[in-house]
Amino acid sequence: MPHSQDATLDNRLSSAMDGELNELEQAEVDALLADDPQACAAQDELRRGSDFGSQAFAEVLREPVPLTLVRNIKTATPPRKAVRLPQAQSPTLPFKPTRRQAIAACALLVLAAGGIGYMIGSRPQMQTFADLAMPVTSGWLEDIATHHRVFSRQTEHLVEVPASDSPHLVDWLMATTGVSFRVPDLSAEKLEFLGGRLFSAAGKPVGQLVYRDEDGSIISICFARNLIGNDQNLAEQIRDDIGLIGWHRDQTDYVLTGPSADATLDSIAAKIAGQI
C-alpha cells in the first residue's frame, strides 16, 4: 500500500529530524537517504514545512495581544472562595439560669450598652480609612486618561521640554508640582525617554514624563502632590483603550498610562515605583 508506506517513511524522517531515533534507526535512515532520491525529496519537503511552520508561529508571537482579550482578562470575575462545609454540631449541655443570674445578666447588658452609647456620642467625628485613602477618583483618572488620549497623538509637540534638557525639566516640574523625583531609566524595557510636560487634573498641577516604545506607542508617568492619604500599592484600571496603574507614596499620587493591550504595564509600573 503506497499511501501507508509514504506515511511510515514520513514518520521515520520526521523522527530523524527531531533526533528521536536511536543509533541503529538513524543509520538505516541515513542509508535510505543515500540510495533513495524520493526519500531525499520527502525529507526536503518536510524540512521546508517545518521551517514554514516555525516562521508562522514566530509571527503569531510577535503580534500584539488583542485588546478584547486583555479587557476580558483584567475584568474577569474573581474565582469563588472556598465554602466550608457545615460540621457536625457537638452536643451542648442544657443551661437554665436561675432568677438571680438572669437579673444580674440583664443589669450588665444595660450598663455595657450605656457605656458604648456614651463613647460613641461623645467622641469627635473620625475619618475612616476610605476617607484617608488615595483619591483615585473618577475625575482624577478621567482627566489623566483624556489628556493622554489627546497628547499621545501629537508628533511635533509631544513634550514641552525635551529629554536633552532634562535638568531644566526636573527643576521646573519639581518647583511647579512640589514633588521631588528622578527620571526613571527604562532603557531595559526598551522605552525611549522623550521629555516631559505639565498639565492640570482634578484641579491640581500634574507633572508628566513621556516615553515611547519600539512600536511607537506612548507610555507616560503622571504625578501630583497629595498630602492626604496612606501609601498604597499598584492598582490598575482601564479607560477604553488606555490602561492606568496608580499608586500613592510619600504624599504623592502616581499614575502610569499606556495602551491597555500592553501586557508589560504592570512590570514597568513596579520598576518606576522603585526608581522615581
C-alpha positions, 0 to 999 in steps of 0.5 A: 500500500503506497499511501501507508508506506509514504506515511511510515517513511514520513514518520521515520524522517520526521523522527530523524529530524527531531533526533528521536531515533536511536543509533541503529534507526538513524543509520538505516535512515541515513542509508535510505537517504543515500540510495533513495532520491524520493526519500531525499525529496520527502525529507526536503519537503518536510524540512521546508514545512517545518521551517514554514511552520516555525516562521508562522508561529514566530509571527503569531508571537510577535503580534500584539495581544488583542485588546478584547482579550486583555479587557476580558482578562483584567475584568474577569470575575474573581474565582469563588472562595472556598465554602466550608462545609457545615460540621457536625454540631457537638452536643451542648449541655442544657443551661437554665439560669436561675432568677438571680443570674438572669437579673444580674445578666440583664443589669450588665447588658444595660450598663455595657450598652450605656457605656458604648452609647456614651463613647460613641456620642461623645467622641469627635467625628473620625475619618475612616480609612476610605476617607484617608485613602488615595483619591483615585477618583473618577475625575482624577483618572478621567482627566489623566486618561483624556489628556493622554488620549489627546497628547499621545497623538501629537508628533511635533509637540509631544513634550514641552521640554525635551529629554536633552534638557532634562535638568531644566525639566526636573527643576521646573516640574519639581518647583511647579508640582512640589514633588521631588523625583528622578527620571526613571531609566527604562532603557531595559524595557526598551522605552525611549525617554522623550521629555516631559510636560505639565498639565492640570487634573482634578484641579491640581498641577500634574507633572508628566514624563513621556516615553515611547516604545519600539512600536511607537506607542506612548507610555507616560508617568503622571504625578501630583502632590497629595498630602492626604492619604496612606501609601498604597500599592499598584492598582490598575484600571482601564479607560477604553483603550488606555490602561492606568496603574496608580499608586500613592507614596510619600504624599504623592499620587502616581499614575502610569498610562499606556495602551491597555493591550500592553501586557508589560504595564504592570512590570514597568509600573513596579520598576518606576515605583522603585526608581522615581 
